[in-house]
Amino acid sequence: MKYFASKVIVVSCFLMIGLVINALFGNSVVYASSAGLLKEGMKGDAVVRLQMLLHENGFYEDTIDGYYGPSTQQAVLRFQFAYDLLPDGIAGPETVQVLRETDLQVSRGKVANSRIGKEIVAFAQRFLHTPYVWGGTQSAGFDCSGYIYYIFKQHGIELPRMADEQFLVGMPVQKNQLQEGDLVYFSTYEPGPSHVGIYIGSNRFIHASSAAGMVTVTPLDKAYYVERYLGARRVQR
């Protein structure tokens, strides 16, 4: 009987050890906790969360599929270079922590940007039908970049005067992620960003148009502008 009881205890111990090992290593990835890091070749929900954080912060544009492949590794490297972390392409505890903190800051920034963006749009619409004036930067008349320069300056945001220089400010924004107050750019009378407007929502933008002869609102899907669309920028506010 004692032998049987001892055998049961030994078997139970082995089962317990097996459960612990499975808990630690049975899943291919534990999100920067027991496994300590995420690296190329790993799969699982932890990688999905990592990819989502990288995407939210603008470092990952590929499919969120839970596989730590080359595109995920490159996204991690870009993030590490941007934040002065050891650029090893591995999402260790330090990288993940900084990424989470950055994501929180970006989320807060989105709320602030949304509020200020709405204020900029409301102010910009006050100048509807203002005459187009080449070189104009005042409320009596604007050209396209002069209009942008004036509107943002009234909100404490100093931008360069010309459209091609304004295009270098802020961060790029995908067309399907435009927010009110984002700047949209077009190549019109010359190559490169030669025309600019303010996105006001509902797939429309407001701009000082030489063709219309005034400040006007135009759909982004108007054929002329679809063909000449270059991109959008979100000014850090």
C-alpha positions as CSV (number, residue, x, y, z in Angstrom):
1,M,0.0,0.0,0.0
2,K,2.8,2.3,0.9
3,Y,4.6,1.5,-2.4
4,F,1.4,2.3,-4.3
5,A,0.9,5.6,-2.5
6,S,4.5,6.5,-3.2
7,K,4.1,5.7,-6.9
8,V,1.0,7.8,-7.1
9,I,2.9,10.7,-5.5
10,V,5.7,10.3,-8.0
11,V,3.4,10.2,-11.0
12,S,1.5,13.2,-9.6
13,C,4.8,15.1,-9.4
14,F,5.7,14.3,-12.9
15,L,2.2,15.4,-14.1
16,M,2.6,18.7,-12.2
17,I,6.0,19.3,-13.7
18,G,4.5,18.5,-17.1
19,L,1.8,21.1,-16.6
20,V,4.2,23.7,-15.5
21,I,6.4,23.1,-18.6
22,N,3.4,23.2,-20.9
23,A,2.2,26.4,-19.3
24,L,5.6,28.0,-19.8
25,F,6.5,26.6,-23.3
26,G,3.4,24.9,-24.7
27,N,2.2,28.1,-26.4
28,S,4.7,29.2,-29.0
29,V,4.7,32.8,-27.7
30,V,4.0,34.5,-24.4
31,Y,3.8,38.3,-24.8
32,A,7.1,39.4,-23.4
33,S,6.4,37.7,-20.1
34,S,7.5,34.1,-19.4
35,A,9.1,33.7,-22.8
36,G,10.8,37.1,-22.3
37,L,10.8,38.2,-26.0
38,L,9.2,37.9,-29.4
39,K,11.3,37.2,-32.4
40,E,11.2,36.0,-36.0
41,G,9.5,32.7,-36.6
42,M,7.1,32.9,-33.6
43,K,3.3,32.8,-33.9
44,G,0.3,33.5,-31.7
45,D,-1.9,36.1,-30.1
46,A,1.1,37.9,-28.6
47,V,2.4,38.6,-32.1
48,V,-1.0,39.9,-33.1
49,R,-0.9,42.4,-30.2
50,L,2.6,43.4,-31.2
51,Q,1.6,43.9,-34.8
52,M,-1.4,46.0,-33.7
53,L,0.7,48.2,-31.5
54,L,3.3,48.7,-34.3
55,H,0.4,49.5,-36.8
56,E,-1.2,52.0,-34.4
57,N,2.2,53.8,-34.2
58,G,2.7,53.8,-37.9
59,F,5.5,51.3,-38.1
60,Y,3.7,48.2,-39.6
61,E,1.5,48.3,-42.7
62,D,1.4,44.6,-43.6
63,T,-1.3,42.0,-42.7
64,I,-1.9,41.5,-39.0
65,D,-1.7,37.7,-39.0
66,G,0.0,36.7,-35.8
67,Y,3.2,35.5,-37.5
68,Y,6.5,37.2,-36.7
69,G,7.9,37.2,-40.2
70,P,10.4,39.5,-42.0
71,S,7.9,42.4,-42.3
72,T,7.2,42.3,-38.5
73,Q,10.9,42.2,-37.8
74,Q,11.6,45.2,-40.1
75,A,8.8,47.1,-38.3
76,V,10.4,46.4,-34.9
77,L,13.8,47.5,-36.3
78,R,12.3,50.8,-37.6
79,F,10.7,51.4,-34.2
80,Q,13.9,50.6,-32.3
81,F,15.9,53.0,-34.5
82,A,13.3,55.7,-34.0
83,Y,13.4,55.4,-30.2
84,D,17.2,54.8,-29.8
85,L,16.7,51.2,-28.6
86,L,19.1,48.3,-29.4
87,P,18.2,47.6,-33.1
88,D,18.1,43.8,-33.0
89,G,14.7,43.2,-34.5
90,I,13.6,41.4,-31.4
91,A,10.6,42.6,-29.3
92,G,12.1,42.2,-25.8
93,P,10.7,43.6,-22.6
94,E,12.2,47.1,-23.1
95,T,11.0,47.4,-26.7
96,V,7.5,46.3,-25.8
97,Q,7.4,48.7,-22.8
98,V,8.4,51.7,-24.9
99,L,6.0,50.6,-27.6
100,R,3.1,50.5,-25.1
101,E,4.0,53.9,-23.7
102,T,4.3,55.4,-27.2
103,D,0.9,53.9,-28.1
104,L,-0.7,55.6,-25.1
105,Q,0.8,58.9,-26.1
106,V,-0.4,58.5,-29.7
107,S,-3.9,57.6,-28.5
108,R,-4.0,60.8,-26.3
109,G,-2.6,62.7,-29.2
110,K,-5.3,61.5,-31.5
111,V,-7.9,62.9,-29.1
112,A,-6.2,66.3,-29.0
113,N,-5.6,66.3,-32.8
114,S,-9.3,65.5,-33.4
115,R,-10.4,68.4,-31.2
116,I,-7.9,70.9,-32.7
117,G,-8.6,69.6,-36.2
118,K,-12.3,70.4,-35.8
119,E,-11.5,73.9,-34.6
120,I,-9.2,74.4,-37.7
121,V,-11.9,73.2,-40.0
122,A,-14.6,75.4,-38.4
123,F,-12.2,78.4,-38.7
124,A,-11.2,77.7,-42.3
125,Q,-14.9,77.5,-43.3
126,R,-15.4,81.1,-42.2
127,F,-13.4,82.2,-45.3
128,L,-15.5,80.3,-47.9
129,H,-15.8,82.4,-51.1
130,T,-12.8,84.6,-50.1
131,P,-11.2,85.7,-53.4
132,Y,-8.2,83.8,-54.8
133,V,-5.2,86.1,-54.9
134,W,-1.8,84.9,-56.2
135,G,0.6,85.3,-53.3
136,G,-2.2,86.2,-50.9
137,T,-1.7,85.3,-47.2
138,Q,-4.4,87.5,-45.6
139,S,-8.2,87.4,-45.2
140,A,-8.6,89.8,-48.1
141,G,-7.4,87.1,-50.5
142,F,-5.4,83.8,-50.5
143,D,-3.5,81.5,-52.8
144,C,-3.6,77.8,-51.8
145,S,-0.6,77.7,-49.5
146,G,-1.1,81.2,-48.3
147,Y,-4.6,80.1,-47.1
148,I,-3.1,77.1,-45.2
149,Y,-0.3,79.3,-43.8
150,Y,-2.9,81.9,-42.5
151,I,-5.4,79.3,-41.0
152,F,-2.8,77.4,-39.1
153,K,-0.9,80.5,-37.9
154,Q,-4.1,81.6,-36.2
155,H,-4.0,78.4,-34.2
156,G,-0.4,78.9,-33.1
157,I,1.1,76.6,-35.7
158,E,3.8,78.1,-37.9
159,L,4.1,76.4,-41.3
160,P,6.4,77.2,-44.2
161,R,4.9,79.5,-46.8
162,M,4.9,77.3,-49.9
163,A,3.0,74.1,-50.6
164,D,6.1,72.0,-51.4
165,E,7.8,73.0,-48.1
166,Q,4.6,72.4,-46.1
167,F,4.5,68.9,-47.6
168,L,7.7,68.1,-45.6
169,V,6.1,69.0,-42.2
170,G,4.3,66.6,-39.9
171,M,3.6,62.9,-40.5
172,P,2.2,61.2,-43.6
173,V,-1.4,59.9,-43.4
174,Q,-3.0,57.2,-45.5
175,K,-6.0,58.4,-47.6
176,N,-8.4,56.1,-45.8
177,Q,-7.3,57.4,-42.4
178,L,-7.8,61.2,-43.0
179,Q,-9.0,63.3,-40.1
180,E,-10.4,66.8,-40.0
181,G,-7.6,69.3,-40.2
182,D,-5.2,67.1,-42.2
183,L,-3.5,68.7,-45.2
184,V,-4.1,67.1,-48.6
185,Y,-1.6,67.7,-51.5
186,F,-1.9,67.6,-55.2
187,S,0.4,67.9,-58.2
188,T,-1.3,70.5,-60.4
189,Y,0.4,73.2,-62.4
190,E,3.9,71.8,-61.8
191,P,5.4,68.4,-60.7
192,G,5.4,67.8,-57.0
193,P,3.2,69.3,-54.3
194,S,1.9,72.4,-55.9
195,H,-1.6,72.6,-54.4
196,V,-2.8,72.1,-50.9
197,G,-6.1,72.0,-49.0
198,I,-7.6,71.1,-45.6
199,Y,-9.6,67.9,-45.2
200,I,-12.9,68.7,-43.6
201,G,-14.5,65.3,-43.4
202,S,-17.1,63.4,-45.6
203,N,-14.4,63.0,-48.3
204,R,-14.2,66.7,-49.0
205,F,-11.5,69.4,-48.6
206,I,-11.5,73.2,-48.5
207,H,-8.9,75.1,-50.5
208,A,-8.2,78.4,-52.2
209,S,-8.8,77.4,-55.9
210,S,-7.4,79.4,-58.8
211,A,-9.9,77.7,-61.1
212,A,-12.9,78.6,-58.9
213,G,-11.3,82.0,-58.2
214,M,-12.1,81.7,-54.4
215,V,-11.9,79.5,-51.4
216,T,-14.2,76.6,-52.0
217,V,-15.1,73.0,-50.9
218,T,-14.4,70.1,-53.4
219,P,-14.9,66.4,-53.2
220,L,-11.7,64.4,-52.9
221,D,-13.1,61.9,-55.5
222,K,-13.5,64.6,-58.2
223,A,-11.6,63.1,-61.2
224,Y,-9.2,66.1,-61.6
225,Y,-8.0,65.7,-58.0
226,V,-8.0,61.9,-57.9
227,E,-5.5,61.9,-60.8
228,R,-3.3,64.5,-59.1
229,Y,-3.5,63.4,-55.5
230,L,0.0,63.1,-53.9
231,G,-0.7,62.4,-50.2
232,A,-1.6,63.9,-46.9
233,R,0.2,65.2,-43.8
234,R,-0.9,65.6,-40.2
235,V,0.8,68.5,-38.6
236,Q,2.1,67.7,-35.1
237,R,-0.1,69.7,-32.9
